[in-house]
Amino acid sequence: MSSIQDVRTQTRVFISYSRKDLAVAQDLRDRLIDRDFDAYLDIHDIVKGEPWQARLRALIEQADTVLFLISPDAVLSEICEWEINEAELHEKR
């Protein structure tokens, strides 16, 4: 008799944030990981010297959900705006 193994997939979450909110974003990432989410944060998931915009696009495409950490600085950030536009383009929740 063969056994059937449950295949567990973690929800992948990309966190978009302003650099000024790094401490909050880092704490959020850690809490998500503690709860078995696969959380992406640029400072952990982009290698120095890597084409960052292409890597961000790939992380957004791979994510199940994009979480926008709203703050006054994030709302004014051109990079956050680009990330949100990418999330919309790829129909992410």
C-alpha positions as CSV (number, residue, x, y, z in Angstrom):
1,M,0.0,0.0,0.0
2,S,1.5,3.3,-1.0
3,S,1.2,6.3,1.2
4,I,-0.2,9.6,0.1
5,Q,1.8,12.6,1.2
6,D,0.3,15.9,1.7
7,V,1.9,18.5,-0.4
8,R,2.1,21.8,1.5
9,T,2.6,25.0,-0.4
10,Q,3.4,28.2,1.4
11,T,1.7,31.3,0.4
12,R,4.3,33.6,-1.2
13,V,4.0,37.3,-0.1
14,F,6.0,40.1,-1.6
15,I,6.3,43.1,0.7
16,S,6.4,46.6,-0.9
17,Y,7.6,49.3,1.5
18,S,9.6,52.5,1.7
19,R,13.2,52.2,2.9
20,K,12.3,54.5,5.7
21,D,10.0,51.8,7.0
22,L,12.6,49.0,6.8
23,A,12.3,48.1,10.5
24,V,8.5,47.6,10.3
25,A,8.9,45.7,7.0
26,Q,11.6,43.4,8.5
27,D,9.4,42.7,11.5
28,L,6.4,41.9,9.3
29,R,8.5,39.6,7.1
30,D,9.8,37.8,10.2
31,R,6.3,37.4,11.6
32,L,5.0,36.1,8.3
33,I,7.8,33.5,8.1
34,D,7.1,32.4,11.7
35,R,3.5,31.7,10.5
36,D,4.7,29.6,7.6
37,F,4.4,32.2,4.8
38,D,7.2,32.5,2.2
39,A,7.8,36.3,2.5
40,Y,9.9,38.2,0.1
41,L,11.7,41.4,1.1
42,D,14.2,43.0,-1.3
43,I,17.1,43.2,1.2
44,H,17.0,39.4,1.6
45,D,16.0,38.4,-1.9
46,I,18.1,40.5,-4.2
47,V,21.9,39.8,-4.4
48,K,24.2,42.9,-4.5
49,G,25.0,43.7,-8.1
50,E,22.0,41.8,-9.4
51,P,19.7,43.7,-11.8
52,W,17.3,44.8,-9.1
53,Q,14.3,45.9,-11.2
54,A,14.3,42.6,-13.1
55,R,14.6,40.7,-9.8
56,L,11.8,42.7,-8.2
57,R,9.6,41.9,-11.2
58,A,10.3,38.2,-10.8
59,L,9.6,38.3,-7.1
60,I,6.3,40.0,-7.8
61,E,5.4,37.5,-10.5
62,Q,6.2,34.6,-8.2
63,A,4.2,36.0,-5.3
64,D,0.6,34.9,-4.5
65,T,0.0,38.2,-2.8
66,V,1.7,41.7,-2.7
67,L,1.5,43.4,0.6
68,F,1.9,47.2,0.4
69,L,3.1,48.6,3.7
70,I,1.3,52.0,3.6
71,S,3.1,55.0,5.0
72,P,3.5,58.6,3.9
73,D,6.9,57.7,2.5
74,A,5.7,54.6,0.7
75,V,2.9,56.6,-0.9
76,L,5.4,59.1,-2.3
77,S,7.9,56.4,-3.4
78,E,8.4,56.0,-7.2
79,I,9.7,52.4,-6.6
80,C,6.7,51.5,-4.5
81,E,4.4,52.9,-7.2
82,W,6.2,50.8,-9.8
83,E,5.9,47.7,-7.6
84,I,2.1,48.3,-7.2
85,N,1.7,48.8,-10.9
86,E,3.6,45.5,-11.5
87,A,1.3,43.7,-9.0
88,E,-1.7,45.1,-10.8
89,L,-0.3,44.1,-14.2
90,H,0.2,40.5,-13.0
91,E,-3.3,40.6,-11.3
92,K,-1.9,39.9,-7.8
93,R,-4.1,40.3,-4.8
